Amino acid sequence: LLIGLAVNLAEIALETGGQDGSADALHRIQLHLENPGDRQFTRTIAGWCAARARTLDREGRSSEAKAALAAASTAYLQMLATENQPNPTLHLSAGRILSDLGRHDEAAETLLKASDADPTNPLIWSNLCLALSRAGDDEPAREACVKALDLSPGNVLASTETAQLLGRAGRWAEASGQVMGLLKSSIGELNDSREISRLESAAGYVVDGLHADGDRPAAGKVAGALGRFLSDRSRHDPAIDALLQATSLTPDNDNLWANLCLAYKRTGRATAALESCQHALELNPDHFWARVMSAEIFAGDGRWPRALRQAHMAAESPPPSGGYTSRLVRLAHQAAEAGRNTEACDLLRSINGPEAEAVTGALDDLDCLQPAPPGIDGR
């Protein structure tokens, strides 16, 4: 089975890596035929099979992915059978694959051996948590997740699986806390596609659970945080879906409407974005970011009177957190480029708040600091 799969992988290498890659793969197969005890080759084949399985799974070819995983598990178990003592790296790899194949009891047993050999590895404990959870052993699973999180507080697998376990126990507030903590702490940091998908799934599970439990505000909060999280990672369609769900659960939350406006704006859907920003402004006329985004959308369409009106209103009510000047300055530069230099200078002069002094450079760039030309009477 391994040799046959390796030949298929060599054919893949020919397609993706050229003849040199294929020739190297075929050469190693020949060596294995002559030396069937070559552990390094077996380990290489196992790694290839596991990687290929992930690719096939992403392509929706589940049956082929399962076959590749089965081959990888055979290779890892073959190597483990010849080990004189536990090998935590091999046990971890084998356990993860066995769990993905649905062989949860074998996976848990294999990962327990890995944890005995390397009790300080959070990956082992988080994967043990997953295998035990999949087997329905919730209490041992929670204990394994706790150990993983003690060693690595930001561990995505342990956090999301803990949320699932808490939800199954009806402890939705605690499950929400796990997911929200991860969504907030991972802003700008978490970009691994598998971890994002895992977090998206766990958050959706918690939202549905909270909603079914009658806690619409909490469900809307989690859905909103998930939507912004996904939007910031360019996963626009699921982000919009999450934010639409959030606004339906808590329609009186101006920030959710503003985040929906942002998600639509990022996809170029100007009409839907403006409608969402308008909802935010109806709830909170001083919502700075809804004003700024509206101004940017109008400016992008060349509707400068509306753009500048929205920008002026935003400048008069800056957010206390700061960090707003650059967006208004950019709008002023765009207005100047559109031949509206006087209005651009007026916008810059209208900026209030603690960052007002930061616009001096922009005023100079647009010659807003130059004195007005003398009148007819020489003044």
C-alpha positions in Angstrom: 0.0 0.0 0.0 2.8 2.4 0.9 4.8 1.7 -2.2 1.7 2.1 -4.4 0.8 5.4 -2.8 4.4 6.6 -3.1 4.2 6.0 -6.8 1.1 8.1 -7.0 2.9 10.8 -5.0 5.8 10.6 -7.5 3.3 11.2 -10.3 2.1 14.3 -8.4 5.6 15.4 -8.0 6.1 15.2 -11.7 3.1 17.5 -12.2 4.0 20.0 -9.5 7.7 19.7 -8.9 9.1 18.7 -12.3 11.0 15.7 -13.4 13.8 16.0 -10.9 11.3 15.7 -8.0 9.6 12.7 -9.5 12.9 11.0 -10.3 14.0 11.5 -6.7 10.8 10.0 -5.4 11.1 7.0 -7.7 14.7 6.5 -6.7 13.7 6.4 -3.0 11.0 3.9 -3.8 13.5 1.6 -5.5 15.8 1.9 -2.4 12.9 0.9 -0.2 12.3 -2.1 -2.3 15.9 -3.2 -1.8 15.9 -2.1 1.9 12.4 -2.5 3.3 13.6 -1.6 6.8 14.6 2.0 5.8 12.8 3.9 8.6 13.7 7.3 7.1 12.0 6.4 3.9 8.9 5.1 5.7 8.8 8.3 7.8 9.1 10.4 4.6 6.2 8.5 3.0 4.1 9.0 6.1 4.7 12.7 6.0 3.9 12.8 2.3 0.7 10.9 2.9 -0.4 13.2 5.7 0.3 16.4 3.8 -1.4 15.0 0.7 -4.4 14.1 2.8 -4.8 17.7 3.9 -4.6 19.0 0.3 -7.1 16.5 -0.9 -9.4 17.4 2.0 -9.2 21.1 1.1 -10.1 20.1 -2.5 -13.2 18.2 -1.2 -11.8 14.8 -2.2 -12.7 13.2 1.1 -12.4 9.6 0.1 -9.0 10.0 -1.3 -7.9 12.1 1.7 -9.1 9.2 4.0 -7.0 6.7 1.9 -3.9 8.9 2.2 -4.5 9.2 6.0 -4.9 5.5 6.3 -1.6 5.0 4.5 0.1 7.5 6.8 -1.3 5.8 9.9 0.1 2.4 8.6 3.5 3.9 8.2 3.6 5.6 11.6 2.3 2.5 13.4 4.9 0.4 11.5 7.6 2.6 12.9 6.2 2.7 16.4 6.1 -1.2 16.4 9.9 -1.2 16.2 10.5 1.5 18.9 12.1 0.2 22.1 10.7 3.2 24.1 8.0 5.8 23.6 8.8 8.3 20.9 6.6 11.4 21.6 7.0 12.9 18.1 5.9 9.7 16.4 3.2 9.0 18.9 1.8 12.5 18.4 1.8 12.2 14.6 0.2 8.8 14.7 -2.4 9.8 17.3 -3.5 12.9 15.3 -4.0 10.8 12.2 -5.8 8.0 14.0 -8.2 10.5 15.5 -8.9 12.1 12.1 -9.7 8.6 10.8 -12.3 8.1 13.6 -10.2 5.5 15.5 -10.5 7.6 18.7 -9.7 4.9 21.3 -6.5 4.0 19.5 -5.7 7.7 19.1 -6.2 8.3 22.8 -4.1 5.4 23.8 -1.3 6.5 21.4 -1.4 10.1 22.6 -1.4 9.0 26.3 1.9 7.3 25.6 3.1 10.6 24.0 2.0 12.6 27.1 3.8 10.1 29.4 7.0 10.6 27.3 6.7 14.4 27.0 4.3 15.8 29.6 5.3 19.5 28.8 4.2 19.4 25.2 0.9 21.4 24.8 0.3 19.9 21.3 0.1 16.4 22.8 -2.4 17.4 25.5 -4.6 19.4 23.1 -4.7 16.5 20.6 -5.4 14.1 23.4 -8.3 16.4 24.5 -9.7 16.3 20.9 -9.4 12.5 20.7 -11.1 11.9 24.0 -13.8 14.4 23.2 -14.5 12.7 19.9 -14.7 9.4 21.8 -17.3 10.9 24.2 -15.0 10.9 27.2 -15.8 14.5 28.2 -14.3 14.7 31.7 -10.8 13.3 30.8 -11.0 15.4 27.7 -11.5 18.6 29.8 -8.6 17.6 32.0 -6.3 17.2 29.0 -7.4 20.6 27.6 -6.8 22.2 31.0 -3.2 20.9 30.9 -2.7 22.1 27.3 -4.0 25.6 28.3 -1.8 25.7 31.4 1.2 25.1 29.1 0.0 27.3 26.3 -2.8 29.7 27.2 -3.4 30.7 23.5 -3.7 27.2 22.2 -6.5 27.3 19.7 -7.3 23.6 19.6 -7.6 23.3 23.4 -9.6 26.5 23.7 -12.1 25.6 21.0 -12.5 22.1 22.2 -13.0 23.3 25.7 -15.8 25.5 24.4 -17.4 22.5 22.7 -17.1 20.5 25.9 -18.6 23.3 28.0 -21.4 23.7 25.6 -22.2 20.0 25.7 -22.5 20.4 29.5 -24.9 23.3 29.0 -22.4 25.8 30.4 -22.9 28.3 27.6 -21.6 31.4 29.5 -18.3 29.7 30.1 -18.2 28.4 26.5 -18.7 31.9 25.3 -15.9 33.1 27.5 -13.5 30.6 25.9 -14.4 31.7 22.4 -14.5 35.4 23.1 -11.1 35.3 24.8 -9.6 33.7 21.7 -11.3 36.0 19.2 -10.2 39.1 21.1 -6.7 38.0 21.9 -6.0 36.7 18.4 -6.8 39.9 16.6 -4.0 40.4 14.1 -2.2 37.3 15.2 -4.1 34.1 14.2 -3.8 33.4 10.5 -3.5 29.7 10.2 -6.4 28.5 8.0 -7.1 25.4 9.9 -7.1 27.2 13.3 -9.4 29.9 11.8 -11.8 27.2 10.6 -11.7 25.5 13.9 -12.4 28.8 15.7 -15.2 29.7 13.3 -16.9 26.3 13.9 -16.6 26.6 17.7 -17.9 30.2 17.7 -20.9 29.2 15.5 -21.6 26.3 17.8 -21.6 28.7 20.8 -23.8 31.2 19.1 -26.4 28.6 18.3 -26.3 27.3 21.8 -26.7 30.7 23.4 -29.5 31.5 21.1 -31.3 28.3 21.8 -30.7 29.0 25.5 -32.5 32.3 25.1 -29.5 34.6 25.6 -29.8 36.6 22.4 -27.5 39.5 23.5 -24.7 37.1 24.3 -25.2 35.2 21.1 -25.1 38.5 19.2 -21.9 39.5 20.9 -20.1 36.3 19.9 -21.5 36.4 16.4 -20.3 40.0 16.0 -16.8 39.3 17.3 -16.6 36.3 15.0 -17.7 38.5 12.0 -15.1 41.2 12.7 -12.4 38.5 13.2 -13.2 36.9 9.9 -13.5 40.2 8.1 -10.0 41.2 9.3 -8.7 38.0 7.6 -10.4 38.6 4.3 -13.0 35.8 4.8 -15.7 38.2 3.7 -18.7 36.0 2.9 -18.7 34.2 6.3 -17.9 37.5 8.0 -21.0 39.1 6.5 -23.1 36.0 7.4 -21.9 36.2 11.0 -22.6 39.9 11.2 -26.0 39.6 9.7 -26.8 37.1 12.3 -25.4 39.4 15.0 -27.5 42.3 13.9 -30.6 40.2 13.8 -30.0 39.0 17.3 -29.2 42.4 18.7 -30.4 45.0 16.2 -29.9 47.9 18.6 -26.1 47.6 18.7 -24.5 50.4 16.7 -21.0 48.8 16.6 -22.4 45.6 15.0 -23.9 47.6 12.2 -20.7 49.6 11.8 -18.7 46.3 11.5 -21.2 45.0 8.9 -20.7 48.3 7.0 -17.0 47.6 7.1 -17.4 44.0 5.9 -19.6 45.1 3.0 -17.2 48.0 2.2 -14.3 45.6 2.0 -16.1 43.6 -0.7 -17.0 46.8 -2.7 -20.7 46.5 -2.0 -21.2 50.2 -1.5 -25.0 50.3 -1.3 -25.2 47.6 1.4 -22.3 49.2 3.2 -24.0 52.6 3.3 -27.3 51.1 4.5 -25.5 49.4 7.4 -23.6 52.6 8.3 -26.9 54.4 8.2 -28.3 51.9 10.7 -25.4 52.6 13.0 -25.8 56.3 12.8 -29.5 56.1 13.5 -28.6 54.4 16.7 -25.7 56.6 17.5 -25.3 59.8 15.5 -21.8 60.4 16.9 -20.5 57.0 15.7 -17.2 58.3 14.3 -16.2 55.2 12.2 -19.7 54.9 10.6 -19.3 58.6 9.6 -15.8 58.1 8.2 -16.7 55.0 6.2 -19.8 56.7 4.8 -17.5 59.6 3.8 -15.0 57.2 2.2 -17.7 55.5 0.2 -19.2 58.7 -1.1 -15.7 59.9 -2.0 -15.0 56.7 -3.9 -18.2 57.4 -5.9 -17.2 61.0 -6.5 -20.0 62.4 -4.4 -17.9 65.0 -2.7 -20.5 67.2 -1.1 -21.9 64.2 0.8 -18.4 62.9 1.5 -17.2 66.2 3.0 -20.4 66.6 5.0 -19.9 63.2 6.6 -16.2 63.9 7.1 -16.9 67.2 8.9 -19.4 65.6 11.2 -16.9 62.8 12.0 -14.2 65.4 12.7 -16.4 67.1 15.2 -16.9 63.9 17.3 -13.6 62.0 17.4 -13.4 58.8 19.3 -11.7 59.0 22.7 -9.4 56.1 21.9 -7.6 58.1 19.2 -6.1 56.7 16.1 -8.5 58.6 13.8 -6.4 61.3 12.2 -5.0 59.4 9.3 -8.4 58.5 7.8 -9.5 62.1 7.8 -6.2 63.3 6.4 -6.4 60.8 3.6 -9.9 62.1 2.8 -8.6 65.6 2.7 -5.8 64.6 0.3 -8.3 62.9 -1.9 -10.5 65.9 -1.9 -7.5 68.1 -2.9 -6.7 65.7 -5.8 -10.3 66.1 -6.9 -9.8 69.8 -7.2 -11.4 70.7 -3.9 -8.3 72.2 -2.1 -10.2 74.8 -0.2 -12.7 72.3 1.2 -9.8 69.9 2.0 -8.2 72.6 4.1 -11.5 73.4 5.8 -11.8 69.7 6.7 -8.3 69.6 8.2 -9.0 72.7 10.2 -12.2 71.2 11.6 -10.5 68.3 13.3 -11.0 68.4 17.0 -9.7 66.3 19.9 -6.3 65.2 21.2 -4.9 64.5 17.7 -5.7 67.9 16.2 -2.1 69.0 16.3 -1.1 66.0 14.2 -2.7 67.6 11.1 -0.2 70.4 10.9 1.9 68.5 8.4 -1.1 67.8 6.2 -2.1 71.5 6.3 1.4 72.4 5.1 1.3 69.7 2.4 -1.9 71.2 0.9 -0.6 74.8 1.3 -3.4 75.4 3.8 -1.0 77.5 6.0 -0.2 80.0 3.3 -1.7 83.5 3.8 -4.6 84.4 1.6 -3.6 86.6 -1.4 -4.0 90.3 -0.9 -7.2 92.0 -2.0 -7.6 94.9 -4.4 -7.0 97.4 -1.7 -3.6 95.9 -1.0 -4.4 94.3 2.3 
